[in-house]
Amino acid sequence: MKQTKYILFAVLCTLIFTSELFSQTNEEQISAIRNASNSALKSYDTQEVLSYLTDDVLTTTGNGTLLCGKDELQKYIIDGGKSRMYWIRDTKEIIVNIERGLAWESGVWNGYDPEKSNNSIINGNYSAMWTKESGIWKIKSQLFVTINEK
């Protein structure tokens, strides 16, 4: 009897969590994923960061380097060495095309090096193209442009 109560409690918790997730608008879903991505970047969790991207993601870095695919982006990150830099994206706009399963996100990014300062040491603008794969939003393409270096 006690075990049945635990199972029912677990099922109820799952239903509440999934209904909350599916009750979010597309914009709220993208925003939540962006926040999770920012947290993963700040904690240097490369695998989690990559989980928010399509396998064939295109990334243009702040200096104009074009990276094709998750594997190339991961190699770029690893080749960066032991840098403690991390980047936080601050979304300013999200526009969704529900029929095509596409979205546009734009905003400002800030780069931090905790060994040098608590303040941003580099920043710029970014845009991202999102696609809804199997019901989950993922980044298909992203462009970063460096504007200021301190």
C-alpha atoms as an extended CHARMM CRD file, in Angstrom:
* protein
*
       150  EXT
         1         1  MET       CA              0.0000000000        0.0000000000        0.0000000000  PROA      1               0.0000000000
         2         2  LYS       CA              2.8120000000        2.4030000000        0.9210000000  PROA      2               0.0000000000
         3         3  GLN       CA              4.6150000000        1.6370000000       -2.3520000000  PROA      3               0.0000000000
         4         4  THR       CA              1.4360000000        2.3920000000       -4.3300000000  PROA      4               0.0000000000
         5         5  LYS       CA              1.2320000000        5.8280000000       -2.6870000000  PROA      5               0.0000000000
         6         6  TYR       CA              4.8150000000        6.5830000000       -3.7570000000  PROA      6               0.0000000000
         7         7  ILE       CA              4.0850000000        5.5010000000       -7.3110000000  PROA      7               0.0000000000
         8         8  LEU       CA              0.9330000000        7.6230000000       -7.4520000000  PROA      8               0.0000000000
         9         9  PHE       CA              2.8480000000       10.5820000000       -6.0200000000  PROA      9               0.0000000000
        10        10  ALA       CA              5.5830000000       10.1690000000       -8.6750000000  PROA      10              0.0000000000
        11        11  VAL       CA              2.9900000000        9.9790000000      -11.4680000000  PROA      11              0.0000000000
        12        12  LEU       CA              1.2340000000       13.0850000000      -10.1410000000  PROA      12              0.0000000000
        13        13  CYS       CA              4.5150000000       15.0250000000       -9.9600000000  PROA      13              0.0000000000
        14        14  THR       CA              5.3580000000       13.9910000000      -13.5300000000  PROA      14              0.0000000000
        15        15  LEU       CA              1.9500000000       15.0950000000      -14.7920000000  PROA      15              0.0000000000
        16        16  ILE       CA              2.2490000000       18.4710000000      -13.0820000000  PROA      16              0.0000000000
        17        17  PHE       CA              5.7620000000       19.0340000000      -14.4580000000  PROA      17              0.0000000000
        18        18  THR       CA              4.9000000000       18.0440000000      -18.0360000000  PROA      18              0.0000000000
        19        19  SER       CA              1.6580000000       20.0210000000      -18.0790000000  PROA      19              0.0000000000
        20        20  GLU       CA              3.5850000000       23.0950000000      -16.9330000000  PROA      20              0.0000000000
        21        21  LEU       CA              6.1860000000       22.5410000000      -19.6590000000  PROA      21              0.0000000000
        22        22  PHE       CA              3.5790000000       22.1550000000      -22.3900000000  PROA      22              0.0000000000
        23        23  SER       CA              1.5430000000       25.1210000000      -21.1530000000  PROA      23              0.0000000000
        24        24  GLN       CA              4.4690000000       27.4350000000      -21.8830000000  PROA      24              0.0000000000
        25        25  THR       CA              4.3450000000       29.4950000000      -25.0490000000  PROA      25              0.0000000000
        26        26  ASN       CA              7.0140000000       28.8470000000      -27.6680000000  PROA      26              0.0000000000
        27        27  GLU       CA              8.7230000000       32.0820000000      -26.6490000000  PROA      27              0.0000000000
        28        28  GLU       CA              8.7640000000       30.9770000000      -23.0050000000  PROA      28              0.0000000000
        29        29  GLN       CA             10.1840000000       27.5870000000      -23.9990000000  PROA      29              0.0000000000
        30        30  ILE       CA             13.0100000000       29.2290000000      -25.9830000000  PROA      30              0.0000000000
        31        31  SER       CA             13.6850000000       31.6590000000      -23.1460000000  PROA      31              0.0000000000
        32        32  ALA       CA             13.8620000000       28.7920000000      -20.6280000000  PROA      32              0.0000000000
        33        33  ILE       CA             16.2860000000       26.8900000000      -22.8700000000  PROA      33              0.0000000000
        34        34  ARG       CA             18.4110000000       30.0290000000      -23.2920000000  PROA      34              0.0000000000
        35        35  ASN       CA             18.5570000000       30.4470000000      -19.4950000000  PROA      35              0.0000000000
        36        36  ALA       CA             19.5860000000       26.8080000000      -19.0850000000  PROA      36              0.0000000000
        37        37  SER       CA             22.2180000000       27.2810000000      -21.8000000000  PROA      37              0.0000000000
        38        38  ASN       CA             23.5850000000       30.3580000000      -20.0040000000  PROA      38              0.0000000000
        39        39  SER       CA             23.8260000000       28.3620000000      -16.7700000000  PROA      39              0.0000000000
        40        40  ALA       CA             25.6500000000       25.5490000000      -18.5700000000  PROA      40              0.0000000000
        41        41  LEU       CA             28.0820000000       28.0490000000      -20.1310000000  PROA      41              0.0000000000
        42        42  LYS       CA             28.7910000000       29.6210000000      -16.7390000000  PROA      42              0.0000000000
        43        43  SER       CA             29.4530000000       26.1960000000      -15.1910000000  PROA      43              0.0000000000
        44        44  TYR       CA             31.6320000000       25.1280000000      -18.1780000000  PROA      44              0.0000000000
        45        45  ASP       CA             29.3530000000       22.1630000000      -18.9810000000  PROA      45              0.0000000000
        46        46  THR       CA             30.1720000000       21.7460000000      -22.6750000000  PROA      46              0.0000000000
        47        47  GLN       CA             28.0180000000       18.6460000000      -23.1430000000  PROA      47              0.0000000000
        48        48  GLU       CA             24.9220000000       20.3940000000      -21.8010000000  PROA      48              0.0000000000
        49        49  VAL       CA             25.6210000000       23.4700000000      -23.9560000000  PROA      49              0.0000000000
        50        50  LEU       CA             25.8800000000       21.2450000000      -27.0340000000  PROA      50              0.0000000000
        51        51  SER       CA             22.6180000000       19.4660000000      -26.1480000000  PROA      51              0.0000000000
        52        52  TYR       CA             20.6800000000       22.6380000000      -27.0260000000  PROA      52              0.0000000000
        53        53  LEU       CA             22.0050000000       22.6290000000      -30.6110000000  PROA      53              0.0000000000
        54        54  THR       CA             21.1230000000       20.6520000000      -33.7310000000  PROA      54              0.0000000000
        55        55  ASP       CA             23.8530000000       18.2730000000      -34.9370000000  PROA      55              0.0000000000
        56        56  ASP       CA             24.3930000000       20.4280000000      -38.0460000000  PROA      56              0.0000000000
        57        57  VAL       CA             24.4100000000       23.7770000000      -36.2090000000  PROA      57              0.0000000000
        58        58  LEU       CA             26.2360000000       26.6560000000      -37.8680000000  PROA      58              0.0000000000
        59        59  THR       CA             28.0880000000       29.0010000000      -35.5150000000  PROA      59              0.0000000000
        60        60  THR       CA             29.8550000000       32.2050000000      -36.4740000000  PROA      60              0.0000000000
        61        61  THR       CA             32.0690000000       33.3060000000      -33.5880000000  PROA      61              0.0000000000
        62        62  GLY       CA             32.5620000000       36.9140000000      -32.5360000000  PROA      62              0.0000000000
        63        63  ASN       CA             35.7110000000       37.1830000000      -34.6510000000  PROA      63              0.0000000000
        64        64  GLY       CA             34.0470000000       35.7250000000      -37.7730000000  PROA      64              0.0000000000
        65        65  THR       CA             35.1790000000       32.0900000000      -37.5870000000  PROA      65              0.0000000000
        66        66  LEU       CA             32.5160000000       29.8030000000      -39.1120000000  PROA      66              0.0000000000
        67        67  LEU       CA             32.0590000000       26.4470000000      -37.3770000000  PROA      67              0.0000000000
        68        68  CYS       CA             29.9660000000       23.7620000000      -39.0800000000  PROA      68              0.0000000000
        69        69  GLY       CA             28.3120000000       21.2250000000      -36.8030000000  PROA      69              0.0000000000
        70        70  LYS       CA             28.3810000000       20.2810000000      -33.1510000000  PROA      70              0.0000000000
        71        71  ASP       CA             31.5980000000       18.2970000000      -33.4800000000  PROA      71              0.0000000000
        72        72  GLU       CA             33.5070000000       21.2570000000      -34.9290000000  PROA      72              0.0000000000
        73        73  LEU       CA             32.1370000000       23.5700000000      -32.2240000000  PROA      73              0.0000000000
        74        74  GLN       CA             33.1540000000       21.0940000000      -29.5110000000  PROA      74              0.0000000000
        75        75  LYS       CA             36.6860000000       20.8780000000      -30.9780000000  PROA      75              0.0000000000
        76        76  TYR       CA             36.8570000000       24.7130000000      -31.0520000000  PROA      76              0.0000000000
        77        77  ILE       CA             35.8700000000       24.8410000000      -27.3760000000  PROA      77              0.0000000000
        78        78  ILE       CA             38.3750000000       22.1350000000      -26.3750000000  PROA      78              0.0000000000
        79        79  ASP       CA             41.1570000000       23.7860000000      -28.4130000000  PROA      79              0.0000000000
        80        80  GLY       CA             40.4900000000       26.9630000000      -26.4000000000  PROA      80              0.0000000000
        81        81  GLY       CA             42.4760000000       25.3570000000      -23.6090000000  PROA      81              0.0000000000
        82        82  LYS       CA             41.9710000000       26.1090000000      -19.9620000000  PROA      82              0.0000000000
        83        83  SER       CA             40.4120000000       29.5150000000      -20.5320000000  PROA      83              0.0000000000
        84        84  ARG       CA             37.9100000000       30.4120000000      -17.8090000000  PROA      84              0.0000000000
        85        85  MET       CA             35.9550000000       32.6330000000      -20.2090000000  PROA      85              0.0000000000
        86        86  TYR       CA             32.2150000000       32.1260000000      -20.3770000000  PROA      86              0.0000000000
        87        87  TRP       CA             29.5210000000       33.9380000000      -22.3060000000  PROA      87              0.0000000000
        88        88  ILE       CA             26.0410000000       34.9760000000      -21.2670000000  PROA      88              0.0000000000
        89        89  ARG       CA             23.3370000000       35.8100000000      -23.7930000000  PROA      89              0.0000000000
        90        90  ASP       CA             20.7610000000       38.4460000000      -22.8780000000  PROA      90              0.0000000000
        91        91  THR       CA             17.7370000000       37.9690000000      -25.1280000000  PROA      91              0.0000000000
        92        92  LYS       CA             16.0460000000       41.1240000000      -26.3870000000  PROA      92              0.0000000000
        93        93  GLU       CA             13.6400000000       39.6100000000      -28.9410000000  PROA      93              0.0000000000
        94        94  ILE       CA             12.1050000000       36.2610000000      -29.8770000000  PROA      94              0.0000000000
        95        95  ILE       CA              9.8470000000       35.8950000000      -32.9220000000  PROA      95              0.0000000000
        96        96  VAL       CA              8.2300000000       32.5080000000      -33.6840000000  PROA      96              0.0000000000
        97        97  ASN       CA              6.8560000000       31.1170000000      -36.9550000000  PROA      97              0.0000000000
        98        98  ILE       CA              4.7220000000       28.2500000000      -35.6360000000  PROA      98              0.0000000000
        99        99  GLU       CA              3.7980000000       26.9020000000      -39.0980000000  PROA      99              0.0000000000
       100       100  ARG       CA              7.4460000000       26.4120000000      -40.0960000000  PROA      100             0.0000000000
       101       101  GLY       CA              8.6750000000       25.4710000000      -36.6260000000  PROA      101             0.0000000000
       102       102  LEU       CA             11.2630000000       28.2610000000      -36.7490000000  PROA      102             0.0000000000
       103       103  ALA       CA             12.1480000000       31.1210000000      -34.4380000000  PROA      103             0.0000000000
       104       104  TRP       CA             14.4250000000       34.1610000000      -34.4430000000  PROA      104             0.0000000000
       105       105  GLU       CA             16.1920000000       35.2700000000      -31.2820000000  PROA      105             0.0000000000
       106       106  SER       CA             18.3950000000       38.3290000000      -30.9570000000  PROA      106             0.0000000000
       107       107  GLY       CA             20.1270000000       40.1120000000      -28.1540000000  PROA      107             0.0000000000
       108       108  VAL       CA             23.4270000000       41.0380000000      -26.5590000000  PROA      108             0.0000000000
       109       109  TRP       CA             26.1750000000       38.6960000000      -25.3740000000  PROA      109             0.0000000000
       110       110  ASN       CA             28.7640000000       39.3940000000      -22.7120000000  PROA      110             0.0000000000
       111       111  GLY       CA             32.0250000000       37.5320000000      -22.1620000000  PROA      111             0.0000000000
       112       112  TYR       CA             33.4300000000       37.1190000000      -18.6670000000  PROA      112             0.0000000000
       113       113  ASP       CA             36.8260000000       36.0040000000      -17.4090000000  PROA      113             0.0000000000
       114       114  PRO       CA             36.5410000000       35.5170000000      -13.6440000000  PROA      114             0.0000000000
       115       115  GLU       CA             40.3390000000       35.4790000000      -13.3540000000  PROA      115             0.0000000000
       116       116  LYS       CA             40.4630000000       39.0750000000      -14.6460000000  PROA      116             0.0000000000
       117       117  SER       CA             37.2500000000       40.7530000000      -13.5000000000  PROA      117             0.0000000000
       118       118  ASN       CA             33.6830000000       40.2400000000      -12.3160000000  PROA      118             0.0000000000
       119       119  ASN       CA             32.6080000000       42.5810000000      -15.1240000000  PROA      119             0.0000000000
       120       120  SER       CA             32.1920000000       41.7530000000      -18.7810000000  PROA      120             0.0000000000
       121       121  ILE       CA             35.4920000000       42.1060000000      -20.6590000000  PROA      121             0.0000000000
       122       122  ILE       CA             34.0690000000       41.6590000000      -24.1670000000  PROA      122             0.0000000000
       123       123  ASN       CA             30.5940000000       41.9090000000      -25.6500000000  PROA      123             0.0000000000
       124       124  GLY       CA             28.5600000000       42.2320000000      -28.7860000000  PROA      124             0.0000000000
       125       125  ASN       CA             25.3220000000       41.3570000000      -30.5150000000  PROA      125             0.0000000000
       126       126  TYR       CA             23.9890000000       37.9330000000      -31.4400000000  PROA      126             0.0000000000
       127       127  SER       CA             21.1820000000       36.2910000000      -33.3260000000  PROA      127             0.0000000000
       128       128  ALA       CA             20.0240000000       32.6920000000      -33.3400000000  PROA      128             0.0000000000
       129       129  MET       CA             17.7740000000       30.6300000000      -35.5930000000  PROA      129             0.0000000000
       130       130  TRP       CA             15.8120000000       28.0190000000      -33.6670000000  PROA      130             0.0000000000
       131       131  THR       CA             14.0200000000       24.9690000000      -35.0440000000  PROA      131             0.0000000000
       132       132  LYS       CA             11.5130000000       22.7530000000      -33.3120000000  PROA      132             0.0000000000
       133       133  GLU       CA             12.8410000000       19.2070000000      -33.6840000000  PROA      133             0.0000000000
       134       134  SER       CA             10.6520000000       16.4110000000      -32.3210000000  PROA      134             0.0000000000
       135       135  GLY       CA              8.7060000000       18.9660000000      -30.2860000000  PROA      135             0.0000000000
       136       136  ILE       CA             11.8020000000       20.5340000000      -28.6840000000  PROA      136             0.0000000000
       137       137  TRP       CA             13.3730000000       23.8590000000      -29.6540000000  PROA      137             0.0000000000
       138       138  LYS       CA             17.0600000000       23.6730000000      -30.6550000000  PROA      138             0.0000000000
       139       139  ILE       CA             19.4790000000       26.2020000000      -32.1090000000  PROA      139             0.0000000000
       140       140  LYS       CA             20.1080000000       25.6110000000      -35.8290000000  PROA      140             0.0000000000
       141       141  SER       CA             22.3220000000       28.6290000000      -36.4990000000  PROA      141             0.0000000000
       142       142  GLN       CA             23.9150000000       31.3740000000      -34.4230000000  PROA      142             0.0000000000
       143       143  LEU       CA             25.8720000000       34.5050000000      -35.2470000000  PROA      143             0.0000000000
       144       144  PHE       CA             27.9610000000       36.4820000000      -32.7670000000  PROA      144             0.0000000000
       145       145  VAL       CA             29.5450000000       39.8440000000      -33.5720000000  PROA      145             0.0000000000
       146       146  THR       CA             32.1190000000       41.3600000000      -31.2160000000  PROA      146             0.0000000000
       147       147  ILE       CA             31.4160000000       45.0690000000      -30.6660000000  PROA      147             0.0000000000
       148       148  ASN       CA             33.4360000000       46.0230000000      -27.5660000000  PROA      148             0.0000000000
       149       149  GLU       CA             36.5980000000       44.6980000000      -25.9590000000  PROA      149             0.0000000000
       150       150  LYS       CA             37.7670000000       46.1540000000      -22.6700000000  PROA      150             0.0000000000
